[in-house]
């Protein structure tokens, strides 16, 4: 299976936007080579602003530019984007509903050897709690490209997270991205696997393994965490009656919480959650960490069996 890095395709999308839209401005906090905003700088250096290691100031500058009518992309690592400048995002971006796209790379436990200090496992929860904030987690590199183009057209605050490492390509290159809409990647009638980000490919792997055991799982790519595509969840659960969520993020406040809140209000069915369990990460290879923290395709498959068993009680 082809593997590509989401952040590389974010850079490609920014380069395309540099030529397409003269209103787009890009800011970075001394990580342009890592976040790939450097690709925009190559095309439109006059609209690229390097603020240095000053993330809070970056958001202030982004807010001012957006207030003057610019479409602003501001990038850094997810731990800094969601943590260090949260107050600035809250008051200078979300509250006034300004057109700032906070696009963060190096999210989740797959950051690997950089360790707990750089593994953002709570960023979606932090951003999802902000009024007016749209939260997106693309499934692969092609979807990261399409989502970047889509949020450039969207008027309002957006937080988008991407991983560091290469991940399997599971969507079609050139496919359109619609904010707030999930997609069914595999039809099934026994259990619904709802994944986001890099975990979507593992949901597909789990579905293949489950099929060998006679369990037909449906796989839903929930690339927009907020607003949540409730109709897609409801439609799938009308068929299956039980679900598993999978995210490279804490189960507290992220995709699992968002789905659980909806199910409690509307579709009370068994739900199992795959994600980190109220813990920080640690240094290790992505494969080692996914195994230790229960984020493998096997973990998803076992959770599907538990959810299915609860449905049959």
TAPEPE-V507712 format. One record per residue. N is the residue number from 0. OMEGA is omega as a letter, one per 20 degrees, with the letter a starting at -180 (NA if undefined). Layout:
n/omega
N/OMEGA
N/OMEGA
//
This chain:
n/omega
0/r
1/r
2/r
3/r
4/r
5/a
6/r
7/a
8/r
9/r
10/r
11/a
12/r
13/r
14/r
15/r
16/r
17/a
18/a
19/a
20/a
21/a
22/a
23/r
24/a
25/r
26/r
27/a
28/r
29/r
30/a
31/r
32/a
33/a
34/r
35/r
36/r
37/r
38/r
39/a
40/r
41/a
42/a
43/a
44/a
45/r
46/r
47/a
48/r
49/a
50/a
51/a
52/a
53/a
54/a
55/r
56/r
57/a
58/r
59/r
60/r
61/r
62/r
63/r
64/r
65/r
66/r
67/r
68/a
69/r
70/a
71/r
72/r
73/a
74/r
75/r
76/a
77/a
78/a
79/a
80/a
81/a
82/a
83/a
84/a
85/a
86/r
87/r
88/a
89/a
90/a
91/a
92/a
93/a
94/r
95/r
96/a
97/a
98/r
99/r
100/r
101/a
102/a
103/r
104/r
105/r
106/r
107/a
108/r
109/r
110/r
111/a
112/r
113/r
114/a
115/a
116/a
117/a
118/a
119/r
120/a
121/a
122/r
123/r
124/a
125/a
126/r
127/a
128/a
129/r
130/r
131/a
132/r
133/a
134/a
135/r
136/a
137/a
138/a
139/a
140/a
141/r
142/r
143/r
144/a
145/r
146/r
147/r
148/a
149/a
150/r
151/r
152/a
153/a
154/r
155/a
156/r
157/r
158/r
159/a
160/r
161/r
162/r
163/a
164/r
165/r
166/a
167/r
168/a
169/r
170/a
171/r
172/r
173/r
174/r
175/r
176/r
177/a
178/r
179/a
180/r
181/r
182/r
183/a
184/r
185/r
186/r
187/a
188/a
189/a
190/a
191/r
192/a
193/a
194/r
195/r
196/a
197/a
198/a
199/r
200/r
201/r
202/r
203/r
204/r
205/r
206/r
207/r
208/a
209/a
210/r
211/r
212/r
213/r
214/a
215/a
216/r
217/a
218/a
219/r
220/a
221/a
222/r
223/r
224/r
225/j
226/a
227/r
228/a
229/a
230/r
231/r
232/a
233/a
234/r
235/a
236/r
237/r
238/a
239/r
240/r
241/a
242/r
243/r
244/a
245/a
246/r
247/a
248/r
249/r
250/r
251/r
252/a
253/a
254/a
255/r
256/a
257/r
258/a
259/r
260/r
261/a
262/a
263/a
264/a
265/a
266/a
267/r
268/r
269/r
270/r
271/a
272/r
273/a
274/r
275/a
276/r
277/a
278/r
279/r
280/r
281/r
282/r
283/r
284/r
285/a
286/r
287/a
288/r
289/r
290/a
291/a
292/r
293/a
294/a
295/r
296/r
297/r
298/r
299/r
300/r
301/r
302/r
303/r
304/r
305/r
306/r
307/r
308/r
309/r
310/a
311/a
312/NA
//
